[in-house]
Amino acid sequence: MLRRLCVFCGSSPGRSPAHAQAARALGRELARREIELVFGGGSAGLMGALADEVLASGGRATGVIPRALMERELGHAGLSQLHVVGSMHERKALMAELSDAFVALPGGFGTFEEICEAITWAQLGIHPKPCALLDVEGYWAPLVQLFDQAVEQGFIEPTGRALVLHEHDPAELLDALERWISARER
């Protein structure tokens, strides 16, 4: 059962309004399904849009932010719960511990690193949790192509590639994650 979803996303809104629209749509869907959001704890950019929508829709949002980023990322003051940790390593470990699955919305280097680390941990068997990309306006298409090329070139096994779900619609993405978790539990 999908109870808590870790979402990695930008502390910037990006240039396209579609990015924030997708973050808000995911936030509404999480609240509707009573799935708690676990995220980086910021109030700006896509992080803020996502958390604000979860909360406005009656859902729960838990943030995890390193002390050093509290001011820079403007730690979100209105969350259900906010964990302030000592480092990025502690942040990622706690987010992983709290979550049943991982999703990446558009973002920059931090988002890339976080979702790729979660995928790597799944591949290595460190956790049995699904990882997914919510593709907004083709944002993740180049990364998906790179993953497929790595399979073709023998650097990623097809079973490893299957660990990464890829959807364009928040509801379909959550459905796919729930199917993946349900199949794993059988």
Buried (B, 14 or more C-beta within 10 A) or exposed (E): EBEBBBBBBBBBBBEEEBBBEBBBBBBBBBBEBEBBBBBBBBBBBBBBBBBBBBBEBEBBBBBBBBEEBBEEBBBBEEBBEBBBBEEBEBBBEBBBEBBBBBBBBBBEEBBEBBBBBBBEBBBEEEBEBBBBBBBBEEBBEEBBEEBEEBBEEEEBEEEBBEBBBBBBBBBEBBBBBBEBBEEEEE
